[in-house]
Amino acid sequence: MNYIVSHAEDGAAALDLGDGEKAFDLAGALAYAAKLIVAGKTSVAIDDGEGNRIAGADLAACVEGRKTLMPDLRVQ
């Protein structure tokens, strides 16, 4: 499954689908989301295109390793 990473860029929404054949898998999406958070981007989220989404405190906890992100974007 491929994941979409979104964030706010200068007040507008920005989406990143990965790089063609290198579309984000779960680990890649989480790593990219972590880079965006560290860079100070706001409204960072991961979406699976099937209605599942993670953002905010749950995403931050996964980035920090305090929680585990499951393929359906639930946290454990």
All heavy atoms as a GROMACS GRO file, in nm:
protein
  541
    1MET      N    1   0.084  -0.117   0.000
    1MET     CA    2   0.000   0.000   0.000
    1MET      C    3   0.089   0.124   0.000
    1MET      O    4   0.192   0.127   0.066
    1MET     CB    5  -0.090  -0.001   0.125
    1MET     CG    6  -0.174   0.124   0.136
    1MET     SD    7  -0.287   0.125   0.278
    1MET     CE    8  -0.395  -0.008   0.233
    2ASN      N    9   0.048   0.226  -0.073
    2ASN     CA   10   0.120   0.352  -0.076
    2ASN      C   11   0.049   0.455   0.010
    2ASN      O   12  -0.074   0.454   0.020
    2ASN     CB   13   0.130   0.404  -0.220
    2ASN     CG   14   0.214   0.314  -0.307
    2ASN    OD1   15   0.307   0.250  -0.259
    2ASN    ND2   16   0.183   0.308  -0.433
    3TYR      N   17   0.127   0.542   0.070
    3TYR     CA   18   0.074   0.642   0.162
    3TYR      C   19   0.102   0.783   0.111
    3TYR      O   20   0.199   0.806   0.039
    3TYR     CB   21   0.137   0.624   0.301
    3TYR     CG   22   0.100   0.491   0.362
    3TYR    CD1   23   0.176   0.377   0.338
    3TYR    CD2   24  -0.014   0.479   0.440
    3TYR    CE1   25   0.141   0.255   0.391
    3TYR    CE2   26  -0.050   0.356   0.495
    3TYR     CZ   27   0.027   0.245   0.470
    3TYR     OH   28  -0.009   0.124   0.522
    4ILE      N   29   0.017   0.877   0.150
    4ILE     CA   30   0.028   1.017   0.113
    4ILE      C   31   0.063   1.095   0.238
    4ILE      O   32   0.000   1.077   0.343
    4ILE     CB   33  -0.106   1.069   0.057
    4ILE    CG1   34  -0.148   0.987  -0.065
    4ILE    CG2   35  -0.097   1.218   0.024
    4ILE    CD1   36  -0.294   1.001  -0.100
    5VAL      N   37   0.161   1.182   0.229
    5VAL     CA   38   0.199   1.268   0.341
    5VAL      C   39   0.157   1.410   0.304
    5VAL      O   40   0.189   1.459   0.196
    5VAL     CB   41   0.350   1.262   0.370
    5VAL    CG1   42   0.386   1.353   0.487
    5VAL    CG2   43   0.393   1.119   0.399
    6SER      N   44   0.084   1.476   0.393
    6SER     CA   45   0.040   1.613   0.368
    6SER      C   46   0.085   1.704   0.481
    6SER      O   47   0.115   1.658   0.591
    6SER     CB   48  -0.112   1.620   0.352
    6SER     OG   49  -0.176   1.577   0.471
    7HIS      N   50   0.091   1.834   0.451
    7HIS     CA   51   0.126   1.934   0.552
    7HIS      C   52   0.086   2.071   0.500
    7HIS      O   53   0.047   2.085   0.385
    7HIS     CB   54   0.276   1.929   0.581
    7HIS     CG   55   0.362   1.967   0.465
    7HIS    ND1   56   0.392   1.880   0.363
    7HIS    CD2   57   0.424   2.082   0.434
    7HIS    CE1   58   0.469   1.940   0.274
    7HIS    NE2   59   0.490   2.064   0.315
    8ALA      N   60   0.095   2.170   0.586
    8ALA     CA   61   0.066   2.307   0.545
    8ALA      C   62   0.197   2.374   0.504
    8ALA      O   63   0.297   2.364   0.574
    8ALA     CB   64   0.001   2.383   0.659
    9GLU      N   65   0.197   2.437   0.390
    9GLU     CA   66   0.314   2.506   0.337
    9GLU      C   67   0.274   2.649   0.306
    9GLU      O   68   0.195   2.672   0.214
    9GLU     CB   69   0.362   2.436   0.210
    9GLU     CG   70   0.483   2.498   0.145
    9GLU     CD   71   0.612   2.467   0.218
    9GLU    OE1   72   0.628   2.354   0.264
    9GLU    OE2   73   0.696   2.557   0.230
   10ASP      N   74   0.323   2.743   0.384
   10ASP     CA   75   0.291   2.884   0.362
   10ASP      C   76   0.140   2.907   0.356
   10ASP      O   77   0.090   2.979   0.270
   10ASP     CB   78   0.357   2.937   0.235
   10ASP     CG   79   0.509   2.930   0.244
   10ASP    OD1   80   0.563   2.949   0.355
   10ASP    OD2   81   0.574   2.905   0.142
   11GLY      N   82   0.066   2.841   0.444
   11GLY     CA   83  -0.078   2.861   0.453
   11GLY      C   84  -0.160   2.779   0.355
   11GLY      O   85  -0.282   2.783   0.356
   12ALA      N   86  -0.096   2.704   0.267
   12ALA     CA   87  -0.167   2.621   0.170
   12ALA      C   88  -0.136   2.474   0.196
   12ALA      O   89  -0.032   2.441   0.252
   12ALA     CB   90  -0.125   2.659   0.028
   13ALA      N   91  -0.225   2.387   0.154
   13ALA     CA   92  -0.204   2.244   0.171
   13ALA      C   93  -0.102   2.194   0.070
   13ALA      O   94  -0.102   2.236  -0.046
   13ALA     CB   95  -0.335   2.168   0.155
   14ALA      N   96  -0.014   2.105   0.112
   14ALA     CA   97   0.085   2.044   0.024
   14ALA      C   98   0.075   1.892   0.041
   14ALA      O   99   0.060   1.842   0.152
   14ALA     CB  100   0.225   2.092   0.060
   15LEU      N  101   0.081   1.819  -0.069
   15LEU     CA  102   0.074   1.673  -0.067
   15LEU      C  103   0.203   1.617  -0.125
   15LEU      O  104   0.259   1.673  -0.219
   15LEU     CB  105  -0.042   1.622  -0.153
   15LEU     CG  106  -0.182   1.658  -0.110
   15LEU    CD1  107  -0.282   1.604  -0.214
   15LEU    CD2  108  -0.214   1.600   0.026
   16ASP      N  109   0.247   1.504  -0.072
   16ASP     CA  110   0.362   1.436  -0.128
   16ASP      C  111   0.328   1.288  -0.139
   16ASP      O  112   0.293   1.225  -0.039
   16ASP     CB  113   0.486   1.457  -0.042
   16ASP     CG  114   0.614   1.429  -0.119
   16ASP    OD1  115   0.614   1.334  -0.202
   16ASP    OD2  116   0.711   1.502  -0.100
   17LEU      N  117   0.337   1.236  -0.259
   17LEU     CA  118   0.304   1.096  -0.284
   17LEU      C  119   0.427   1.008  -0.288
   17LEU      O  120   0.419   0.891  -0.319
   17LEU     CB  121   0.229   1.083  -0.417
   17LEU     CG  122   0.107   1.173  -0.434
   17LEU    CD1  123   0.052   1.160  -0.575
   17LEU    CD2  124   0.002   1.139  -0.332
   18GLY      N  125   0.542   1.065  -0.264
   18GLY     CA  126   0.665   0.991  -0.281
   18GLY      C  127   0.716   1.016  -0.422
   18GLY      O  128   0.665   1.100  -0.494
   19ASP      N  129   0.813   0.940  -0.464
   19ASP     CA  130   0.878   0.963  -0.592
   19ASP      C  131   0.848   0.850  -0.689
   19ASP      O  132   0.926   0.756  -0.703
   19ASP     CB  133   1.029   0.977  -0.570
   19ASP     CG  134   1.105   1.008  -0.696
   19ASP    OD1  135   1.043   1.055  -0.793
   19ASP    OD2  136   1.226   0.985  -0.698
   20GLY      N  137   0.735   0.857  -0.757
   20GLY     CA  138   0.700   0.759  -0.860
   20GLY      C  139   0.713   0.617  -0.812
   20GLY      O  140   0.635   0.572  -0.729
   21GLU      N  141   0.812   0.545  -0.867
   21GLU     CA  142   0.833   0.406  -0.829
   21GLU      C  143   0.870   0.393  -0.682
   21GLU      O  144   0.857   0.286  -0.624
   21GLU     CB  145   0.944   0.344  -0.914
   21GLU     CG  146   0.906   0.330  -1.059
   21GLU     CD  147   1.019   0.270  -1.141
   21GLU    OE1  148   1.120   0.227  -1.082
   21GLU    OE2  149   1.005   0.267  -1.264
   22LYS      N  150   0.918   0.502  -0.623
   22LYS     CA  151   0.958   0.500  -0.483
   22LYS      C  152   0.848   0.560  -0.396
   22LYS      O  153   0.876   0.631  -0.301
   22LYS     CB  154   1.087   0.577  -0.464
   22LYS     CG  155   1.203   0.518  -0.540
   22LYS     CD  156   1.327   0.601  -0.522
   22LYS     CE  157   1.441   0.547  -0.605
   22LYS     NZ  158   1.559   0.632  -0.596
   23ALA      N  159   0.721   0.536  -0.430
   23ALA     CA  160   0.610   0.587  -0.351
   23ALA      C  161   0.628   0.542  -0.206
   23ALA      O  162   0.689   0.439  -0.178
   23ALA     CB  163   0.478   0.537  -0.407
   24PHE      N  164   0.575   0.621  -0.115
   24PHE     CA  165   0.594   0.593   0.026
   24PHE      C  166   0.529   0.462   0.070
   24PHE      O  167   0.410   0.441   0.050
   24PHE     CB  168   0.532   0.704   0.113
   24PHE     CG  169   0.604   0.834   0.106
   24PHE    CD1  170   0.537   0.948   0.066
   24PHE    CD2  171   0.737   0.846   0.140
   24PHE    CE1  172   0.601   1.071   0.062
   24PHE    CE2  173   0.803   0.967   0.135
   24PHE     CZ  174   0.734   1.080   0.096
   25ASP      N  175   0.609   0.376   0.133
   25ASP     CA  176   0.552   0.267   0.210
   25ASP      C  177   0.531   0.324   0.350
   25ASP      O  178   0.555   0.443   0.373
   25ASP     CB  179   0.644   0.144   0.208
   25ASP     CG  180   0.782   0.171   0.270
   25ASP    OD1  181   0.807   0.282   0.323
   25ASP    OD2  182   0.866   0.079   0.264
   26LEU      N  183   0.486   0.245   0.444
   26LEU     CA  184   0.455   0.296   0.577
   26LEU      C  185   0.579   0.355   0.646
   26LEU      O  186   0.574   0.466   0.698
   26LEU     CB  187   0.393   0.186   0.664
   26LEU     CG  188   0.345   0.231   0.802
   26LEU    CD1  189   0.240   0.341   0.790
   26LEU    CD2  190   0.291   0.113   0.879
   27ALA      N  191   0.690   0.285   0.641
   27ALA     CA  192   0.812   0.334   0.706
   27ALA      C  193   0.860   0.463   0.640
   27ALA      O  194   0.903   0.557   0.708
   27ALA     CB  195   0.921   0.227   0.702
   28GLY      N  196   0.855   0.469   0.508
   28GLY     CA  197   0.897   0.588   0.436
   28GLY      C  198   0.809   0.708   0.466
   28GLY      O  199   0.858   0.820   0.482
   29ALA      N  200   0.678   0.685   0.473
   29ALA     CA  201   0.584   0.793   0.505
   29ALA      C  202   0.609   0.846   0.645
   29ALA      O  203   0.609   0.967   0.668
   29ALA     CB  204   0.440   0.744   0.491
   30LEU      N  205   0.633   0.756   0.739
   30LEU     CA  206   0.659   0.797   0.876
   30LEU      C  207   0.791   0.875   0.886
   30LEU      O  208   0.798   0.978   0.953
   30LEU     CB  209   0.663   0.676   0.970
   30LEU     CG  210   0.670   0.704   1.119
   30LEU    CD1  211   0.553   0.791   1.165
   30LEU    CD2  212   0.672   0.575   1.197
   31ALA      N  213   0.893   0.830   0.815
   31ALA     CA  214   1.022   0.900   0.815
   31ALA      C  215   1.009   1.039   0.753
   31ALA      O  216   1.065   1.136   0.804
   31ALA     CB  217   1.126   0.818   0.741
   32TYR      N  218   0.935   1.049   0.643
   32TYR     CA  219   0.916   1.178   0.578
   32TYR      C  220   0.834   1.272   0.667
   32TYR      O  221   0.866   1.390   0.680
   32TYR     CB  222   0.849   1.160   0.442
   32TYR     CG  223   0.842   1.287   0.363
   32TYR    CD1  224   0.957   1.348   0.315
   32TYR    CD2  225   0.720   1.347   0.335
   32TYR    CE1  226   0.952   1.466   0.242
   32TYR    CE2  227   0.713   1.465   0.262
   32TYR     CZ  228   0.829   1.523   0.216
   32TYR     OH  229   0.823   1.639   0.144
   33ALA      N  230   0.730   1.219   0.732
   33ALA     CA  231   0.650   1.299   0.825
   33ALA      C  232   0.738   1.350   0.939
   33ALA      O  233   0.726   1.466   0.981
   33ALA     CB  234   0.534   1.217   0.880
   34ALA      N  235   0.828   1.267   0.987
   34ALA     CA  236   0.920   1.309   1.094
   34ALA      C  237   1.007   1.426   1.048
   34ALA      O  238   1.025   1.524   1.122
   34ALA     CB  239   1.007   1.192   1.138
   35LYS      N  240   1.059   1.419   0.924
   35LYS     CA  241   1.141   1.528   0.871
   35LYS      C  242   1.061   1.657   0.863
   35LYS      O  243   1.113   1.765   0.893
   35LYS     CB  244   1.194   1.492   0.732
   35LYS     CG  245   1.302   1.390   0.732
   35LYS     CD  246   1.350   1.362   0.591
   35LYS     CE  247   1.451   1.249   0.589
   35LYS     NZ  248   1.496   1.221   0.452
   36LEU      N  249   0.936   1.648   0.820
   36LEU     CA  250   0.851   1.767   0.810
   36LEU      C  251   0.825   1.828   0.947
   36LEU      O  252   0.829   1.950   0.964
   36LEU     CB  253   0.718   1.732   0.742
   36LEU     CG  254   0.727   1.694   0.595
   36LEU    CD1  255   0.591   1.643   0.546
   36LEU    CD2  256   0.773   1.812   0.511
   37ILE      N  257   0.799   1.743   1.046
   37ILE     CA  258   0.773   1.792   1.182
   37ILE      C  259   0.897   1.862   1.236
   37ILE      O  260   0.888   1.972   1.291
   37ILE     CB  261   0.726   1.676   1.272
   37ILE    CG1  262   0.586   1.630   1.230
   37ILE    CG2  263   0.729   1.718   1.420
   37ILE    CD1  264   0.541   1.500   1.294
   38VAL      N  265   1.013   1.801   1.220
   38VAL     CA  266   1.139   1.860   1.266
   38VAL      C  267   1.164   1.993   1.195
   38VAL      O  268   1.216   2.088   1.254
   38VAL     CB  269   1.257   1.763   1.246
   38VAL    CG1  270   1.390   1.831   1.267
   38VAL    CG2  271   1.243   1.645   1.341
   39ALA      N  272   1.125   2.002   1.068
   39ALA     CA  273   1.144   2.124   0.989
   39ALA      C  274   1.044   2.234   1.026
   39ALA      O  275   1.051   2.344   0.973
   39ALA     CB  276   1.135   2.094   0.841
   40GLY      N  277   0.950   2.202   1.117
   40GLY     CA  278   0.854   2.302   1.163
   40GLY      C  279   0.728   2.315   1.079
   40GLY      O  280   0.652   2.410   1.097
   41LYS      N  281   0.704   2.219   0.989
   41LYS     CA  282   0.581   2.223   0.909
   41LYS      C  283   0.462   2.196   1.000
   41LYS      O  284   0.473   2.127   1.101
   41LYS     CB  285   0.585   2.120   0.796
   41LYS     CG  286   0.702   2.135   0.704
   41LYS     CD  287   0.700   2.266   0.630
   41LYS     CE  288   0.815   2.274   0.532
   41LYS     NZ  289   0.832   2.404   0.474
   42THR      N  290   0.348   2.252   0.965
   42THR     CA  291   0.228   2.232   1.045
   42THR      C  292   0.130   2.141   0.973
   42THR      O  293   0.140   2.118   0.853
   42THR     CB  294   0.160   2.368   1.074
   42THR    OG1  295   0.125   2.430   0.951
   42THR    CG2  296   0.252   2.458   1.154
   43SER      N  297   0.035   2.091   1.048
   43SER     CA  298  -0.072   2.005   0.996
   43SER      C  299  -0.017   1.884   0.921
   43SER      O  300  -0.073   1.843   0.819
   43SER     CB  301  -0.166   2.085   0.905
   43SER     OG  302  -0.219   2.195   0.973
   44VAL      N  303   0.089   1.825   0.970
   44VAL     CA  304   0.147   1.706   0.907
   44VAL      C  305   0.054   1.588   0.932
   44VAL      O  306   0.007   1.566   1.043
   44VAL     CB  307   0.288   1.676   0.962
   44VAL    CG1  308   0.344   1.549   0.900
   44VAL    CG2  309   0.381   1.795   0.938
   45ALA      N  310   0.027   1.512   0.826
   45ALA     CA  311  -0.062   1.397   0.836
   45ALA      C  312  -0.020   1.291   0.736
   45ALA      O  313   0.045   1.320   0.636
   45ALA     CB  314  -0.206   1.437   0.810
   46ILE      N  315  -0.057   1.166   0.764
   46ILE     CA  316  -0.037   1.055   0.672
   46ILE      C  317  -0.175   0.998   0.641
   46ILE      O  318  -0.256   0.977   0.732
   46ILE     CB  319   0.053   0.944   0.731
   46ILE    CG1  320   0.191   1.000   0.767
   46ILE    CG2  321   0.066   0.828   0.633
   46ILE    CD1  322   0.279   0.902   0.842
   47ASP      N  323  -0.201   0.972   0.513
   47ASP     CA  324  -0.330   0.922   0.466
   47ASP      C  325  -0.303   0.801   0.379
   47ASP      O  326  -0.204   0.798   0.306
   47ASP     CB  327  -0.396   1.034   0.384
   47ASP     CG  328  -0.535   1.001   0.340
   47ASP    OD1  329  -0.553   0.897   0.273
   47ASP    OD2  330  -0.626   1.079   0.370
   48ASP      N  331  -0.391   0.701   0.386
   48ASP     CA  332  -0.369   0.582   0.303
   48ASP      C  333  -0.454   0.579   0.177
   48ASP      O  334  -0.452   0.483   0.102
   48ASP     CB  335  -0.389   0.454   0.384
   48ASP     CG  336  -0.532   0.430   0.427
   48ASP    OD1  337  -0.622   0.512   0.394
   48ASP    OD2  338  -0.556   0.329   0.496
   49GLY      N  339  -0.532   0.684   0.152
   49GLY     CA  340  -0.617   0.688   0.034
   49GLY      C  341  -0.742   0.604   0.045
   49GLY      O  342  -0.822   0.597  -0.046
   50GLU      N  343  -0.761   0.540   0.159
   50GLU     CA  344  -0.878   0.456   0.182
   50GLU      C  345  -0.961   0.507   0.300
   50GLU      O  346  -1.039   0.433   0.358
   50GLU     CB  347  -0.835   0.312   0.206
   50GLU     CG  348  -0.770   0.250   0.084
   50GLU     CD  349  -0.734   0.104   0.105
   50GLU    OE1  350  -0.771   0.046   0.209
   50GLU    OE2  351  -0.667   0.050   0.016
   51GLY      N  352  -0.939   0.633   0.337
   51GLY     CA  353  -1.016   0.693   0.445
   51GLY      C  354  -0.949   0.689   0.581
   51GLY      O  355  -1.004   0.740   0.678
   52ASN      N  356  -0.832   0.629   0.591
   52ASN     CA  357  -0.760   0.625   0.718
   52ASN      C  358  -0.655   0.734   0.719
   52ASN      O  359  -0.587   0.758   0.619
   52ASN     CB  360  -0.694   0.489   0.738
   52ASN     CG  361  -0.795   0.377   0.740
   52ASN    OD1  362  -0.896   0.386   0.808
   52ASN    ND2  363  -0.770   0.274   0.663
   53ARG      N  364  -0.642   0.799   0.836
   53ARG     CA  365  -0.551   0.914   0.846
   53ARG      C  366  -0.497   0.922   0.988
   53ARG      O  367  -0.565   0.887   1.084
   53ARG     CB  368  -0.633   1.040   0.815
   53ARG     CG  369  -0.554   1.166   0.810
   53ARG     CD  370  -0.648   1.277   0.759
   53ARG     NE  371  -0.572   1.379   0.693
   53ARG     CZ  372  -0.544   1.496   0.746
   53ARG    NH1  373  -0.587   1.527   0.866
   53ARG    NH2  374  -0.473   1.584   0.680
   54ILE      N  375  -0.373   0.970   1.001
   54ILE     CA  376  -0.315   0.995   1.132
   54ILE      C  377  -0.248   1.132   1.129
   54ILE      O  378  -0.186   1.169   1.030
   54ILE     CB  379  -0.215   0.885   1.174
   54ILE    CG1  380  -0.165   0.912   1.316
   54ILE    CG2  381  -0.102   0.872   1.074
   54ILE    CD1  382  -0.088   0.797   1.377
   55ALA      N  383  -0.264   1.206   1.238
   55ALA     CA  384  -0.207   1.340   1.249
   55ALA      C  385  -0.196   1.374   1.398
   55ALA      O  386  -0.232   1.293   1.484
   55ALA     CB  387  -0.294   1.442   1.177
   56GLY      N  388  -0.148   1.491   1.427
   56GLY     CA  389  -0.148   1.545   1.563
   56GLY      C  390  -0.066   1.464   1.661
   56GLY      O  391   0.043   1.414   1.630
   57ALA      N  392  -0.119   1.452   1.782
   57ALA     CA  393  -0.047   1.389   1.892
   57ALA      C  394  -0.016   1.242   1.865
   57ALA      O  395   0.092   1.193   1.902
   57ALA     CB  396  -0.127   1.402   2.021
   58ASP      N  397  -0.108   1.171   1.799
   58ASP     CA  398  -0.081   1.030   1.769
   58ASP      C  399   0.035   1.016   1.671
   58ASP      O  400   0.121   0.930   1.688
   58ASP     CB  401  -0.205   0.962   1.712
   58ASP     CG  402  -0.305   0.921   1.819
   58ASP    OD1  403  -0.264   0.908   1.937
   58ASP    OD2  404  -0.423   0.902   1.786
   59LEU      N  405   0.040   1.101   1.569
   59LEU     CA  406   0.151   1.096   1.475
   59LEU      C  407   0.282   1.132   1.544
   59LEU      O  408   0.383   1.066   1.526
   59LEU     CB  409   0.126   1.190   1.356
   59LEU     CG  410   0.236   1.195   1.250
   59LEU    CD1  411   0.267   1.056   1.195
   59LEU    CD2  412   0.197   1.290   1.139
   60ALA      N  413   0.278   1.233   1.628
   60ALA     CA  414   0.399   1.274   1.701
   60ALA      C  415   0.449   1.159   1.790
   60ALA      O  416   0.570   1.134   1.797
   60ALA     CB  417   0.371   1.398   1.785
   61ALA      N  418   0.357   1.088   1.855
   61ALA     CA  419   0.397   0.976   1.941
   61ALA      C  420   0.462   0.865   1.859
   61ALA      O  421   0.558   0.802   1.904
   61ALA     CB  422   0.275   0.922   2.017
   62CYS      N  423   0.415   0.842   1.737
   62CYS     CA  424   0.475   0.740   1.650
   62CYS      C  425   0.613   0.785   1.603
   62CYS      O  426   0.707   0.705   1.600
   62CYS     CB  427   0.384   0.712   1.531
   62CYS     SG  428   0.230   0.629   1.579
   63VAL      N  429   0.626   0.911   1.567
   63VAL     CA  430   0.755   0.966   1.523
   63VAL      C  431   0.857   0.954   1.635
   63VAL      O  432   0.974   0.922   1.612
   63VAL     CB  433   0.738   1.112   1.478
   63VAL    CG1  434   0.871   1.184   1.467
   63VAL    CG2  435   0.663   1.117   1.345
   64GLU      N  436   0.815   0.979   1.759
   64GLU     CA  437   0.904   0.974   1.874
   64GLU      C  438   0.930   0.831   1.923
   64GLU      O  439   1.010   0.810   2.014
   64GLU     CB  440   0.846   1.058   1.988
   64GLU     CG  441   0.839   1.206   1.953
   64GLU     CD  442   0.754   1.286   2.050
   64GLU    OE1  443   0.696   1.227   2.145
   64GLU    OE2  444   0.743   1.408   2.031
   65GLY      N  445   0.859   0.733   1.868
   65GLY     CA  446   0.878   0.594   1.908
   65GLY      C  447   0.802   0.554   2.033
   65GLY      O  448   0.821   0.445   2.084
   66ARG      N  449   0.713   0.641   2.081
   66ARG     CA  450   0.634   0.607   2.201
   66ARG      C  451   0.515   0.518   2.167
   66ARG      O  452   0.463   0.449   2.253
   66ARG     CB  453   0.585   0.734   2.271
   66ARG     CG  454   0.699   0.817   2.329
   66ARG     CD  455   0.649   0.940   2.404
   66ARG     NE  456   0.598   1.039   2.309
   66ARG     CZ  457   0.472   1.084   2.307
   66ARG    NH1  458   0.384   1.039   2.392
   66ARG    NH2  459   0.435   1.175   2.219
   67LYS      N  460   0.473   0.520   2.039
   67LYS     CA  461   0.364   0.435   1.992
   67LYS      C  462   0.406   0.375   1.860
   67LYS      O  463   0.496   0.424   1.793
   67LYS     CB  464   0.234   0.516   1.975
   67LYS     CG  465   0.175   0.565   2.105
   67LYS     CD  466   0.040   0.631   2.082
   67LYS     CE  467  -0.020   0.677   2.214
   67LYS     NZ  468  -0.150   0.742   2.193
   68THR      N  469   0.338   0.268   1.821
   68THR     CA  470   0.367   0.200   1.695
   68THR      C  471   0.254   0.227   1.596
   68THR      O  472   0.137   0.217   1.630
   68THR     CB  473   0.378   0.048   1.717
   68THR    OG1  474   0.482   0.025   1.813
   68THR    CG2  475   0.410  -0.025   1.588
   69LEU      N  476   0.291   0.262   1.472
   69LEU     CA  477   0.194   0.289   1.368
   69LEU      C  478   0.165   0.161   1.291
   69LEU      O  479   0.256   0.096   1.240
   69LEU     CB  480   0.250   0.397   1.273
   69LEU     CG  481   0.158   0.447   1.165
   69LEU    CD1  482   0.030   0.507   1.224
   69LEU    CD2  483   0.228   0.552   1.080
   70MET      N  484   0.037   0.127   1.283
   70MET     CA  485  -0.006   0.007   1.212
   70MET      C  486  -0.036   0.041   1.066
   70MET      O  487  -0.060   0.158   1.034
   70MET     CB  488  -0.131  -0.051   1.280
   70MET     CG  489  -0.112  -0.079   1.430
   70MET     SD  490   0.027  -0.185   1.467
   70MET     CE  491  -0.031  -0.339   1.400
   71PRO      N  492  -0.038  -0.057   0.974
   71PRO     CA  493  -0.063  -0.029   0.834
   71PRO      C  494  -0.195   0.043   0.805
   71PRO      O  495  -0.206   0.114   0.706
   71PRO     CB  496  -0.062  -0.169   0.768
   71PRO     CG  497   0.027  -0.248   0.857
   71PRO     CD  498  -0.002  -0.197   0.997
   72ASP      N  499  -0.296   0.026   0.890
   72ASP     CA  500  -0.423   0.096   0.869
   72ASP      C  501  -0.424   0.232   0.939
   72ASP      O  502  -0.527   0.295   0.954
   72ASP     CB  503  -0.541   0.011   0.916
   72ASP     CG  504  -0.539  -0.017   1.066
   72ASP    OD1  505  -0.444   0.025   1.135
   72ASP    OD2  506  -0.632  -0.084   1.114
   73LEU      N  507  -0.306   0.278   0.978
   73LEU     CA  508  -0.281   0.408   1.041
   73LEU      C  509  -0.342   0.423   1.180
   73LEU      O  510  -0.359   0.533   1.230
   73LEU     CB  511  -0.327   0.523   0.948
   73LEU     CG  512  -0.255   0.523   0.813
   73LEU    CD1  513  -0.304   0.639   0.728
   73LEU    CD2  514  -0.105   0.530   0.829
   74ARG      N  515  -0.370   0.310   1.244
   74ARG     CA  516  -0.407   0.315   1.384
   74ARG      C  517  -0.278   0.306   1.465
   74ARG      O  518  -0.177   0.257   1.417
   74ARG     CB  519  -0.498   0.197   1.422
   74ARG     CG  520  -0.638   0.209   1.366
   74ARG     CD  521  -0.729   0.093   1.408
   74ARG     NE  522  -0.670  -0.034   1.365
   74ARG     CZ  523  -0.644  -0.136   1.447
   74ARG    NH1  524  -0.670  -0.129   1.575
   74ARG    NH2  525  -0.589  -0.246   1.401
   75VAL      N  526  -0.283   0.354   1.588
   75VAL     CA  527  -0.165   0.345   1.675
   75VAL      C  528  -0.183   0.237   1.778
   75VAL      O  529  -0.293   0.203   1.818
   75VAL     CB  530  -0.134   0.480   1.744
   75VAL    CG1  531  -0.096   0.584   1.643
   75VAL    CG2  532  -0.250   0.528   1.828
   76GLN      N  533  -0.071   0.183   1.819
   76GLN     CA  534  -0.073   0.075   1.918
   76GLN      C  535   0.028   0.107   2.025
   76GLN      O  536   0.132   0.162   2.001
   76GLN     CB  537  -0.041  -0.055   1.848
   76GLN     CG  538  -0.076  -0.177   1.925
   76GLN     CD  539  -0.054  -0.300   1.842
   76GLN    OE1  540   0.044  -0.309   1.767
   76GLN    NE2  541  -0.144  -0.394   1.852
   0.00000   0.00000   0.00000
